[in-house]
Amino acid sequence: MTYIQPKTKTAKNSWLIFIIFIFILLAAANIFVYNRVVNLQHLIINQRQILNELRVANADLKNEIYQSLDLNNLNKVIEEWGLIKITNPDYLGV
């Protein structure tokens, strides 16, 4: 009596397992990259908000500097400190 053994599908099964493993690996990599992109987007948004706050603070400081260097304010400072305006200053010469 002859026994007929079915042809084994080990080669097809191993390729199928390999392809499934690659798809799972790619899916995990895709999730990792997506999470990194989302984190970077949140970081960029936070940095833009901080940058805008610093721009406002810089504008306020510039405004204070311009107001303190205004000619009227300098005249008040000169009067408070008792300084005298010299029309013909004598510079050091050689």
VMD Tcl script that draws the C-alpha trace (Angstrom):
set ca {
  {0.00 0.00 0.00}
  {1.31 3.39 -0.95}
  {0.93 6.31 1.33}
  {0.64 9.67 -0.41}
  {2.03 12.46 1.67}
  {0.80 15.96 0.94}
  {3.33 18.48 -0.28}
  {4.43 20.64 2.60}
  {3.94 24.35 2.34}
  {6.79 25.39 4.58}
  {8.33 27.71 2.01}
  {5.04 29.53 1.41}
  {4.32 29.69 5.11}
  {7.75 31.11 5.92}
  {7.36 33.82 3.24}
  {3.90 34.68 4.53}
  {5.21 34.92 8.10}
  {8.10 37.07 6.89}
  {5.76 39.44 4.99}
  {3.42 39.73 7.98}
  {6.41 40.48 10.21}
  {7.57 43.20 7.80}
  {4.09 44.77 7.76}
  {3.95 44.76 11.55}
  {7.41 46.30 11.69}
  {6.43 49.00 9.18}
  {3.23 49.74 11.11}
  {5.21 50.16 14.34}
  {7.71 52.43 12.58}
  {4.85 54.45 11.10}
  {3.30 54.94 14.56}
  {6.68 55.96 15.99}
  {7.30 58.51 13.22}
  {3.76 59.89 13.52}
  {4.20 60.40 17.28}
  {7.50 62.19 16.69}
  {5.90 64.48 14.10}
  {3.02 65.34 16.44}
  {5.44 66.05 19.30}
  {7.50 68.32 17.05}
  {4.38 70.17 15.94}
  {3.43 70.83 19.57}
  {6.98 71.95 20.31}
  {6.91 74.35 17.34}
  {3.58 75.81 18.48}
  {4.92 76.34 22.01}
  {8.12 77.94 20.70}
  {6.10 80.29 18.47}
  {4.04 81.38 21.46}
  {7.19 82.03 23.47}
  {8.66 83.93 20.52}
  {5.57 86.13 20.26}
  {5.73 86.85 24.01}
  {9.39 87.81 23.69}
  {8.62 90.06 20.72}
  {6.00 91.88 22.80}
  {8.43 92.23 25.70}
  {11.11 93.50 23.30}
  {8.70 96.05 21.86}
  {7.86 97.26 25.38}
  {11.55 97.62 26.23}
  {12.22 99.50 23.01}
  {9.31 101.80 23.80}
  {10.74 102.51 27.26}
  {14.18 103.22 25.77}
  {12.75 105.57 23.16}
  {10.70 107.38 25.79}
  {13.69 107.76 28.09}
  {15.88 109.04 25.24}
  {13.27 111.56 24.14}
  {14.57 115.13 24.04}
  {12.02 116.36 26.58}
  {12.97 113.65 29.05}
  {16.68 114.34 28.56}
  {16.09 118.03 29.28}
  {14.32 117.05 32.53}
  {17.23 114.80 33.50}
  {19.71 117.59 32.74}
  {17.76 119.98 34.97}
  {17.47 117.40 37.77}
  {21.19 116.67 37.78}
  {22.14 120.33 37.53}
  {24.12 119.98 34.33}
  {25.08 123.01 32.25}
  {24.86 123.15 28.48}
  {28.20 124.30 26.99}
  {27.82 125.96 23.63}
  {31.52 126.12 22.68}
  {33.28 123.14 24.23}
  {37.08 123.06 24.35}
  {38.21 119.72 23.07}
  {41.63 118.26 23.69}
  {43.96 119.13 20.89}
  {47.43 118.27 19.78}
}
mol new
graphics top color blue
foreach p $ca { graphics top sphere $p radius 0.5 }
foreach p [lrange $ca 0 end-1] q [lrange $ca 1 end] { graphics top cylinder $p $q radius 0.2 }
display resetview
